[in-house]
């Protein structure tokens, strides 16, 4: 029975590490935060849960209890953290687009206020004319 528990513990640990490695690779490859949230969820979700479930193979009550508490904590906080990160990134993107729009409007308004260049200045800028 102990051998079976050891094999299950090693299998859970290896599967968790594999998922964490895949998630880390995806996290590094994705271009922006909205794409990075998914692999980050893979790391903090299934990968860590599997790694912590491998603690059962230790057959020590205090380690198993600690791992179970950490799993519960992760299952509660990971989705909340991912949502908060995505929400903040969305607000930052919207604010940046609004600033760019205001800058374009300001530039257009400044262009309308300026006087058209004189004919001599146009020829100096474009000698081909």
C-alpha positions in Angstrom: 0.0 0.0 0.0 2.9 2.4 0.8 4.4 1.8 -2.6 1.2 2.7 -4.4 0.9 5.9 -2.3 4.5 6.7 -3.2 3.9 6.2 -6.9 0.7 8.3 -6.8 2.6 11.0 -5.0 5.4 11.1 -7.5 2.9 11.0 -10.4 1.0 14.0 -8.9 4.2 15.9 -8.4 5.4 15.2 -11.9 2.1 16.2 -13.5 2.0 19.4 -11.4 5.5 20.3 -12.4 4.7 19.6 -16.0 1.7 21.8 -15.9 3.7 24.5 -14.2 6.4 24.3 -16.8 3.9 24.6 -19.6 2.2 27.5 -17.9 5.5 29.3 -17.4 6.4 28.8 -21.0 3.0 30.2 -22.1 3.4 33.1 -19.7 6.7 34.1 -21.1 5.5 33.7 -24.8 2.3 35.7 -24.6 2.5 39.3 -25.7 0.2 41.2 -23.4 -1.4 40.8 -20.0 -4.8 39.6 -21.2 -3.1 36.7 -22.9 -0.9 36.0 -19.9 -3.8 35.6 -17.5 -4.6 32.2 -18.8 -1.2 30.5 -18.4 -0.9 32.2 -15.0 -4.1 30.6 -14.0 -2.7 27.2 -15.2 0.2 27.7 -12.8 -1.7 28.9 -9.8 -4.6 26.5 -10.4 -4.2 22.9 -11.4 -0.4 22.9 -11.2 -0.1 24.0 -7.6 -3.1 21.9 -6.5 -1.5 18.8 -8.0 1.9 19.6 -6.4 0.2 20.1 -3.0 -1.9 17.0 -3.4 1.4 15.1 -3.7 1.9 15.9 0.0 -0.4 13.0 0.8 2.5 10.7 -0.1 4.4 12.0 3.0 1.8 10.4 5.3 2.4 13.1 7.9 -0.8 14.8 9.2 0.7 18.2 9.7 2.1 18.4 6.2 -1.2 17.1 4.7 -3.2 19.6 6.7 -1.0 22.5 5.7 -1.2 21.5 2.1 -5.0 21.2 2.3 -5.3 24.7 3.8 -3.0 26.1 1.1 -5.2 24.5 -1.6 -8.3 26.0 -0.2 -6.6 29.4 0.0 -5.4 29.1 -3.6 -8.8 28.1 -4.9 -10.4 31.1 -3.3 -7.7 33.8 -4.0 -6.5 32.8 -7.5 -9.6 33.7 -9.4 -10.0 36.9 -7.5 -6.4 37.9 -8.2 -6.7 37.1 -11.9 -9.9 39.1 -12.1 -8.3 42.1 -10.3 -5.3 42.0 -12.6 -7.4 41.8 -15.8 -9.7 44.6 -14.5 -6.7 46.9 -13.8 -5.1 46.2 -17.2 -8.5 47.0 -18.9 -8.7 50.3 -17.0 -5.1 51.1 -17.8 -5.7 50.4 -21.5 -8.9 52.5 -21.6 -7.1 55.4 -19.9 -4.2 55.2 -22.3 -6.6 55.2 -25.3 -8.5 58.2 -23.9 -5.2 60.1 -23.4 -4.2 59.3 -27.0 -7.6 60.5 -28.3 -7.4 63.7 -26.3 -3.9 64.3 -27.7 -5.1 63.8 -31.3 -7.9 66.2 -30.7 -5.5 68.8 -29.2 -3.1 68.4 -32.1 -6.0 68.8 -34.6 -7.2 71.9 -32.7 -3.6 73.4 -32.8 -3.4 72.7 -36.5 -6.6 74.6 -37.2 -5.5 77.6 -35.2 -2.2 77.9 -37.1 -2.1 80.2 -40.2 -1.4 78.5 -43.6 2.2 78.8 -44.6 3.2 81.5 -47.1 4.0 80.5 -50.7 7.7 81.2 -50.2 7.8 78.8 -47.2 6.1 76.0 -49.2 8.7 76.3 -51.9 11.5 76.1 -49.4 10.1 73.0 -47.9 9.4 71.3 -51.2 11.9 72.5 -53.8 10.4 70.2 -56.5 7.5 72.6 -56.9 
